Amino acid sequence: MSRIPTLTINAPAIAVLSDATRVSFTLDTPEGPFELFYHIRGSSVTADTTAAVAAALLPAMRRGWAIQTEEPVSARVRAAIPDIEDIIHAWDSSYKKIPLNLLNNSYMTSTCDGRRTGVFFSGGMDSFYTFLKNKDRVDALIFVLGFDIALNNHHLKQKVTTAIRQAAEQFNLPLIEVETNLRDFSDRYTHWSLSHGAALASVALLLGSEMHKIYIPASDSYADLVPCGSHPLLDPLWSTEALQIIHDGCEANRVQKAAIIAQNDVALQTLRVCWKNPDSTYNCGRCEKCLRTMVNLYAVGVLDRCTTFAVQLEPWRIVWMRVGDDTSIAAYWKENLAAVKQRGSSPVLEAAIQAATRKAGPVRRLFRSARAKYRNAVS
């Protein structure tokens, strides 16, 4: 019987830089070594190999590699790994259930003195909602570069970091900044939609010396849950003996979250949702996610007060998105359609959303023939 290929996690290395602490792990994979690093500013660091297990698990499952390490990991997380694997495998059977071998049979079970509560904070709809909902409990914001913003996109990094720092200052909260090359590893083997929850957990696990609770903002409401790397079934399973990881916000859909954000001027001056960022724009105002969020804000009456979108809301762009073929995205737009109908002030916007979600050819042809008329028809 052939031996299963193995990914080995080596002992963490810690270096104190001029403005950050660097934690790195060498991952020896069957395809060669990879140095995984995290640069952390604004917090002390726990060099916990459990973080590397979180980072490596889904790539290893996708490739069918066992994971082994001589370093101690959280006993609680080790016990939860089979459940995590069961969930991922049930969603996508190409992710295989694999062994996690602790060569020294060594576990971390000690507690820590950390009493702070943090929230992952990107400046997006979900993170603003979770923060504003829990602001009386939150002691720090956690901002990660290298996930949705590439480390080599220096212009966008600077633009977004400046905005997030200003928001933290206005909220009078410390900001923990993390830079990591984790996606350079995980994207070789997995899709971000399934791996991002474990990626967030890997960052959280490095902050366990200060934090006893960290919120991961939910993307979907309970009504619209789909297989997703960050999920109310998955995120809490990464909790350790000392750190509780909470998936927060499933009780609200995007329109309901927009209604909470509408009450906060800092959110309306900082909100960042764009994934495409053409020419390093903060929010392009043209991609599906920008358009969806702009309609969220329009539906609750504050789009004109949100200063972070590059262009006005143009209904004809919605028509041509053809979101009707994507079940998860279509659910967001159906929520938007109901909210816009309830507001009752823009039949043109209603028609645009109906065309996009129902794939209504005649309505598309109407918008094509009258594109100029409808370009800025939202009021």
RODO-2510 file (C-alpha; in nm, 4 decimals, decimal comma):
residues 379
     n   res          X          Y          Z
     1     m     0,0000     0,0000     0,0000
     2     s     0,1480     0,3342    -0,1044
     3     r     0,2269     0,5958     0,1566
     4     i    -0,0031     0,8988     0,1550
     5     p     0,1727     1,2217     0,0469
     6     t     0,2342     1,4470     0,3458
     7     l     0,2504     1,8184     0,4138
     8     t     0,4805     1,8923     0,7071
     9     i     0,4386     2,2055     0,9184
    10     n     0,7685     2,3081     1,0733
    11     a     0,8259     2,5078     1,3912
    12     p     0,7208     2,8735     1,3729
    13     a     0,9837     3,1441     1,3460
    14     i     0,9324     3,4854     1,5071
    15     a     1,1142     3,8048     1,4153
    16     v     1,0624     4,1535     1,5541
    17     l     1,0642     4,4043     1,2688
    18     s     1,0786     4,7820     1,2936
    19     d     0,6993     4,8197     1,2908
    20     a     0,5599     4,4673     1,3183
    21     t     0,6094     4,1145     1,4442
    22     r     0,6685     3,8531     1,1762
    23     v     0,5512     3,4963     1,2310
    24     s     0,6403     3,2435     0,9636
    25     f     0,5967     2,8710     0,9061
    26     t     0,7770     2,6588     0,6507
    27     l     0,5285     2,4221     0,4906
    28     d     0,7065     2,1277     0,3292
    29     t     0,4612     2,0002     0,0699
    30     p     0,4985     1,7124    -0,1782
    31     e     0,5297     1,9847    -0,4430
    32     g     0,8013     2,1787    -0,2620
    33     p     0,8402     2,4143     0,0364
    34     f     0,6418     2,7310     0,0968
    35     e     0,7170     2,9968     0,3556
    36     l     0,3881     3,1217     0,5003
    37     f     0,4203     3,4539     0,6799
    38     y     0,2131     3,6993     0,8798
    39     h     0,3227     4,0538     0,9677
    40     i     0,1205     4,1769     1,2651
    41     r     0,1050     4,5360     1,3921
    42     g    -0,0802     4,6531     1,7004
    43     s    -0,0957     4,3288     1,8935
    44     s     0,1209     4,0773     2,0681
    45     v     0,1432     3,7452     1,8874
    46     t     0,0934     3,3805     1,9793
    47     a     0,3220     3,1615     1,7661
    48     d     0,0607     2,8860     1,7565
    49     t     0,1063     2,6114     1,4993
    50     t    -0,2710     2,5678     1,5050
    51     a    -0,2768     2,8772     1,2812
    52     a    -0,0691     2,6959     1,0197
    53     v    -0,2990     2,3928     1,0445
    54     a    -0,5923     2,6199     0,9612
    55     a    -0,4032     2,7695     0,6671
    56     a    -0,2970     2,4294     0,5311
    57     l    -0,6058     2,2170     0,5904
    58     l    -0,8135     2,2922     0,2801
    59     p    -0,5186     2,2845     0,0363
    60     a    -0,4158     1,9501     0,1885
    61     m    -0,7709     1,8163     0,1619
    62     r    -0,7904     1,9273    -0,2005
    63     r    -0,4653     1,7500    -0,2846
    64     g    -0,5217     1,4465    -0,0634
    65     w    -0,2175     1,5134     0,1549
    66     a    -0,1860     1,4174     0,5189
    67     i    -0,0677     1,6935     0,7534
    68     q     0,1980     1,6302     1,0147
    69     t     0,3859     1,8412     1,2665
    70     e     0,6069     1,7970     1,5699
    71     e     0,4706     2,1203     1,7164
    72     p     0,1821     2,1343     1,9674
    73     v    -0,1621     2,2347     1,8451
    74     s    -0,4839     2,3148     2,0260
    75     a    -0,6442     1,9982     2,1611
    76     r    -0,9877     2,1498     2,1022
    77     v    -0,9145     2,2296     1,7376
    78     r    -0,7541     1,8890     1,6860
    79     a    -1,0751     1,7280     1,8094
    80     a    -1,2814     1,9472     1,5761
    81     i    -1,0797     1,8751     1,2587
    82     p    -1,2868     1,5647     1,1649
    83     d    -1,6062     1,7723     1,1863
    84     i    -1,4522     2,0475     0,9720
    85     e    -1,3452     1,7889     0,7160
    86     d    -1,6889     1,6232     0,7183
    87     i    -1,8580     1,9558     0,6398
    88     i    -1,6166     2,0528     0,3615
    89     h    -1,6272     1,7051     0,2071
    90     a    -2,0086     1,7024     0,2164
    91     w    -2,0120     2,0311     0,0250
    92     d    -1,7451     1,9247    -0,2267
    93     s    -1,6337     1,5625    -0,2434
    94     s    -1,3128     1,6589    -0,4255
    95     y    -1,1889     1,7689    -0,0806
    96     k    -1,0747     1,4456     0,0797
    97     k    -1,0758     1,3603     0,4487
    98     i    -0,7140     1,3483     0,5588
    99     p    -0,5221     1,2632     0,8776
   100     l    -0,3613     1,5244     1,1011
   101     n    -0,0634     1,3541     1,2628
   102     l     0,0949     1,5051     1,5742
   103     l     0,4336     1,3366     1,5786
   104     n     0,5018     1,4200     1,9418
   105     n     0,1376     1,3739     2,0413
   106     s     0,1680     1,7269     2,1764
   107     y    -0,1319     1,9486     2,2481
   108     m    -0,1757     2,3069     2,3622
   109     t    -0,4394     2,3167     2,6338
   110     s    -0,3365     2,6153     2,8451
   111     t    -0,5524     2,9231     2,8827
   112     c    -0,4290     3,2800     2,8497
   113     d    -0,4890     3,6155     3,0110
   114     g    -0,6220     3,7832     2,6962
   115     r    -0,9484     3,9625     2,7665
   116     r    -0,9903     4,1731     2,4527
   117     t    -1,2638     4,1243     2,1946
   118     g    -1,1883     4,1860     1,8283
   119     v    -1,3771     4,1912     1,5008
   120     f    -1,2424     4,1307     1,1523
   121     f    -1,2953     4,4604     0,9766
   122     s    -1,2558     4,5228     0,6043
   123     g    -1,4735     4,8322     0,5832
   124     g    -1,7431     4,6299     0,4067
   125     m    -2,1149     4,5945     0,4659
   126     d    -2,0839     4,2786     0,6753
   127     s    -1,7978     4,3980     0,8947
   128     f    -1,9559     4,7377     0,9601
   129     y    -2,2807     4,5682     1,0589
   130     t    -2,1116     4,3246     1,2979
   131     f    -1,9001     4,6006     1,4491
   132     l    -2,1882     4,8466     1,4951
   133     k    -2,4075     4,5729     1,6415
   134     n    -2,1375     4,4733     1,8942
   135     k    -1,9502     4,8034     1,9357
   136     d    -2,0006     4,8144     2,3131
   137     r    -1,8176     4,4798     2,3400
   138     v    -1,5426     4,5328     2,0813
   139     d    -1,1961     4,6437     2,1931
   140     a    -1,0095     4,6283     1,8597
   141     l    -1,0588     4,6121     1,4843
   142     i    -0,8590     4,3551     1,2842
   143     f    -0,7712     4,4450     0,9258
   144     v    -0,6021     4,1940     0,6944
   145     l    -0,4086     4,2732     0,3781
   146     g    -0,3399     3,9884     0,1371
   147     f    -0,6915     3,8457     0,1311
   148     d    -0,9057     4,0709    -0,0903
   149     i    -0,6244     4,3211    -0,1543
   150     a    -0,3065     4,1825    -0,3112
   151     l     0,0133     4,2681    -0,1266
   152     n     0,1719     4,3984    -0,4470
   153     n    -0,1118     4,6441    -0,5168
   154     h     0,0627     4,9214    -0,3282
   155     h    -0,1641     5,2059    -0,4403
   156     l    -0,4852     5,0318    -0,3330
   157     k    -0,3210     4,9065    -0,0115
   158     q    -0,2320     5,2612     0,0865
   159     k    -0,5732     5,3997    -0,0050
   160     v    -0,7683     5,1362     0,1893
   161     t    -0,5315     5,1256     0,4873
   162     t    -0,5611     5,5029     0,5256
   163     a    -0,9422     5,4813     0,5242
   164     i    -0,9505     5,1934     0,7747
   165     r    -0,7080     5,3719     1,0070
   166     q    -0,9194     5,6852     0,9956
   167     a    -1,2319     5,4843     1,0759
   168     a    -1,0610     5,3165     1,3721
   169     e    -0,9458     5,6557     1,4969
   170     q    -1,2967     5,7998     1,4682
   171     f    -1,4336     5,5003     1,6587
   172     n    -1,1551     5,5504     1,9159
   173     l    -1,0427     5,1895     1,8826
   174     p    -0,7007     5,0334     1,8270
   175     l    -0,6415     4,8772     1,4875
   176     i    -0,4572     4,5467     1,4478
   177     e    -0,3073     4,5281     1,0992
   178     v    -0,2038     4,1967     0,9448
   179     e    -0,0264     4,1299     0,6163
   180     t    -0,0009     3,7712     0,4965
   181     n     0,0903     3,5753     0,1854
   182     l    -0,1526     3,2961     0,2756
   183     r    -0,3455     3,3279    -0,0509
   184     d    -0,0259     3,2780    -0,2503
   185     f    -0,0344     2,9265    -0,1060
   186     s    -0,4052     2,8456    -0,0771
   187     d    -0,5034     2,9760    -0,4211
   188     r    -0,2768     2,7159    -0,5824
   189     y    -0,5105     2,4416    -0,4643
   190     t    -0,8464     2,5772    -0,3448
   191     h    -1,1130     2,8292    -0,4295
   192     w    -1,1262     3,1304    -0,1980
   193     s    -1,5000     3,0832    -0,1496
   194     l    -1,4278     2,7636     0,0466
   195     s    -1,0932     2,8533     0,2052
   196     h    -1,1431     3,2085     0,3357
   197     g    -1,3010     3,1075     0,6667
   198     a    -1,0021     2,8928     0,7601
   199     a    -0,7768     3,1773     0,6447
   200     l    -0,9494     3,4189     0,8839
   201     a    -0,9234     3,1590     1,1597
   202     s    -0,5486     3,1278     1,0998
   203     v    -0,5084     3,5004     1,1658
   204     a    -0,7340     3,4866     1,4721
   205     l    -0,5326     3,1999     1,6191
   206     l    -0,2165     3,4126     1,6138
   207     l    -0,3883     3,6782     1,8291
   208     g    -0,4864     3,4467     2,1124
   209     s    -0,2471     3,5953     2,3653
   210     e    -0,4557     3,9163     2,3754
   211     m    -0,7970     3,8113     2,2478
   212     h    -1,0510     3,5902     2,4150
   213     k    -1,3209     3,6490     2,1519
   214     i    -1,3105     3,7378     1,7813
   215     y    -1,6097     3,7994     1,5566
   216     i    -1,6110     3,6883     1,1921
   217     p    -1,8818     3,8866     1,0091
   218     a    -2,1363     3,6733     0,8251
   219     s    -2,1880     3,7078     0,4507
   220     d    -2,5279     3,5412     0,4274
   221     s    -2,8458     3,5488     0,6304
   222     y    -2,9962     3,2333     0,7773
   223     a    -3,2513     3,2420     0,4949
   224     d    -2,9828     3,2258     0,2268
   225     l    -2,7051     3,0072     0,3698
   226     v    -2,5043     2,8176     0,1087
   227     p    -2,1782     2,6190     0,1291
   228     c    -1,9163     2,8797     0,2130
   229     g    -1,5736     2,8797     0,3761
   230     s    -1,6929     3,1183     0,6477
   231     h    -2,0139     2,9671     0,7833
   232     p    -2,1953     2,9369     1,1182
   233     l    -2,1221     2,5626     1,1133
   234     l    -1,7500     2,6054     1,0474
   235     d    -1,6116     2,9200     1,2104
   236     p    -1,6799     2,8229     1,5758
   237     l    -1,4994     2,4911     1,5227
   238     w    -1,1696     2,6830     1,5012
   239     s    -1,2124     2,8078     1,8610
   240     t    -0,9430     2,7036     2,1071
   241     e    -0,9383     2,6559     2,4817
   242     a    -0,8590     3,0273     2,5174
   243     l    -1,0127     3,1929     2,2115
   244     q    -1,3765     3,1914     2,1046
   245     i    -1,4373     3,2512     1,7333
   246     i    -1,7910     3,3685     1,6562
   247     h    -1,9670     3,3785     1,3187
   248     d    -2,1889     3,6850     1,3578
   249     g    -2,4693     3,8534     1,1664
   250     c    -2,6754     3,5777     1,0026
   251     e    -2,9940     3,7251     1,1443
   252     a    -2,9811     4,0160     0,8961
   253     n    -2,9908     4,0350     0,5169
   254     r    -2,8009     4,2997     0,3202
   255     v    -3,0844     4,5519     0,3157
   256     q    -3,1242     4,5201     0,6931
   257     k    -2,7499     4,5665     0,7345
   258     a    -2,7651     4,8754     0,5145
   259     a    -3,0334     5,0189     0,7441
   260     i    -2,7923     4,9924     1,0389
   261     i    -2,5020     5,1376     0,8404
   262     a    -2,7276     5,4249     0,7299
   263     q    -2,7235     5,5510     1,0886
   264     n    -2,3451     5,5935     1,0995
   265     d    -2,1604     5,8682     0,9121
   266     v    -1,8207     5,6995     0,9496
   267     a    -1,9558     5,3915     0,7744
   268     l    -2,0992     5,5988     0,4902
   269     q    -1,7629     5,7727     0,4450
   270     t    -1,5584     5,4499     0,4582
   271     l    -1,7734     5,1693     0,3128
   272     r    -1,5686     4,9458     0,0806
   273     v    -1,7223     4,6538    -0,1049
   274     c    -1,5497     4,6281    -0,4446
   275     w    -1,3573     4,3118    -0,5300
   276     k    -1,2465     4,4123    -0,8798
   277     n    -1,0979     4,7571    -0,8039
   278     p    -1,0084     4,8489    -1,1644
   279     d    -0,7251     5,1020    -1,1698
   280     s    -0,7103     5,0647    -0,7884
   281     t    -1,0454     5,2381    -0,7416
   282     y    -1,1844     5,2125    -0,3895
   283     n    -1,5330     5,1158    -0,5175
   284     c    -1,5706     5,1043    -0,8954
   285     g    -1,9501     5,1452    -0,8841
   286     r    -1,9867     4,9162    -1,1874
   287     c    -1,9231     4,5576    -1,0755
   288     e    -2,2060     4,3394    -0,9474
   289     k    -2,1123     4,3805    -0,5821
   290     c    -2,0819     4,7598    -0,6059
   291     l    -2,4155     4,7853    -0,7863
   292     r    -2,5833     4,5521    -0,5389
   293     t    -2,4576     4,7573    -0,2448
   294     m    -2,5551     5,0865    -0,4058
   295     v    -2,9086     4,9539    -0,4430
   296     n    -2,8987     4,8418    -0,0766
   297     l    -2,8143     5,1988     0,0214
   298     y    -3,0690     5,3482    -0,2173
   299     a    -3,3386     5,1244    -0,0707
   300     v    -3,2755     5,2629     0,2784
   301     g    -3,2475     5,6210     0,1536
   302     v    -2,8771     5,6997     0,2057
   303     l    -2,7047     5,6368    -0,1283
   304     d    -2,6640     6,0114    -0,1786
   305     r    -2,4806     6,0330     0,1573
   306     c    -2,2336     5,7531     0,0827
   307     t    -1,9204     5,9133    -0,0588
   308     t    -1,7137     5,6072    -0,1515
   309     f    -1,8474     5,5069    -0,4948
   310     a    -1,6753     5,6334    -0,8080
   311     v    -1,9907     5,6802    -1,0187
   312     q    -2,3647     5,7262    -0,9835
   313     l    -2,6016     5,4287    -0,9797
   314     e    -2,6929     5,3539    -1,3417
   315     p    -2,9842     5,1091    -1,3815
   316     w    -2,8816     4,9978    -1,7313
   317     r    -2,5681     4,8390    -1,5816
   318     i    -2,7872     4,6210    -1,3604
   319     v    -2,9854     4,4995    -1,6618
   320     w    -2,6779     4,3538    -1,8272
   321     m    -2,5440     4,1677    -1,5242
   322     r    -2,7620     3,8613    -1,5995
   323     v    -2,7594     3,7507    -1,2366
   324     g    -3,0530     3,5165    -1,2864
   325     d    -2,8134     3,2266    -1,3543
   326     d    -2,6425     3,2568    -1,0148
   327     t    -2,8703     3,1346    -0,7374
   328     s    -2,6781     3,2881    -0,4469
   329     i    -2,6343     3,6281    -0,6125
   330     a    -2,9944     3,6262    -0,7352
   331     a    -3,1125     3,5928    -0,3740
   332     y    -2,9410     3,9227    -0,2874
   333     w    -3,1086     4,0930    -0,5821
   334     k    -3,4519     3,9589    -0,4939
   335     e    -3,4081     4,1184    -0,1501
   336     n    -3,3122     4,4409    -0,3231
   337     l    -3,6129     4,4234    -0,5539
   338     a    -3,8513     4,3833    -0,2609
   339     a    -3,6904     4,6783    -0,0793
   340     v    -3,6979     4,9045    -0,3868
   341     k    -4,0616     4,8151    -0,4485
   342     q    -4,1423     4,8984    -0,0882
   343     r    -3,9782     5,2372    -0,1247
   344     g    -4,1756     5,2894    -0,4450
   345     s    -3,9783     5,5792    -0,5879
   346     s    -3,8036     5,4298    -0,8906
   347     p    -3,9993     5,2153    -1,1379
   348     v    -3,6951     5,2253    -1,3660
   349     l    -3,4741     5,0651    -1,1007
   350     e    -3,7418     4,8034    -1,0304
   351     a    -3,7552     4,7172    -1,4008
   352     a    -3,3766     4,6920    -1,4197
   353     i    -3,3580     4,4473    -1,1297
   354     q    -3,6458     4,2427    -1,2715
   355     a    -3,4658     4,2228    -1,6050
   356     a    -3,1438     4,1080    -1,4429
   357     t    -3,3031     3,8436    -1,2221
   358     r    -3,5664     3,7170    -1,4657
   359     k    -3,3553     3,7371    -1,7794
   360     a    -3,6378     3,9331    -1,9418
   361     g    -3,5318     3,9876    -2,3043
   362     p    -3,7958     4,2485    -2,3934
   363     v    -3,7030     4,4610    -2,0924
   364     r    -3,3342     4,4391    -2,1880
   365     r    -3,4156     4,5520    -2,5391
   366     l    -3,6102     4,8449    -2,3916
   367     f    -3,3085     4,9511    -2,1905
   368     r    -3,0781     4,9072    -2,4895
   369     s    -3,2905     5,1325    -2,7067
   370     a    -3,3240     5,3969    -2,4358
   371     r    -2,9841     5,3601    -2,2674
   372     a    -2,9118     5,7314    -2,2498
   373     k    -3,2513     5,8081    -2,1002
   374     y    -3,2126     5,5565    -1,8208
   375     r    -2,8427     5,6141    -1,7504
   376     n    -2,9021     5,8374    -1,4493
   377     a    -3,2711     5,7777    -1,3847
   378     v    -3,2439     5,6949    -1,0131
   379     s    -3,3604     5,9760    -0,7882
***
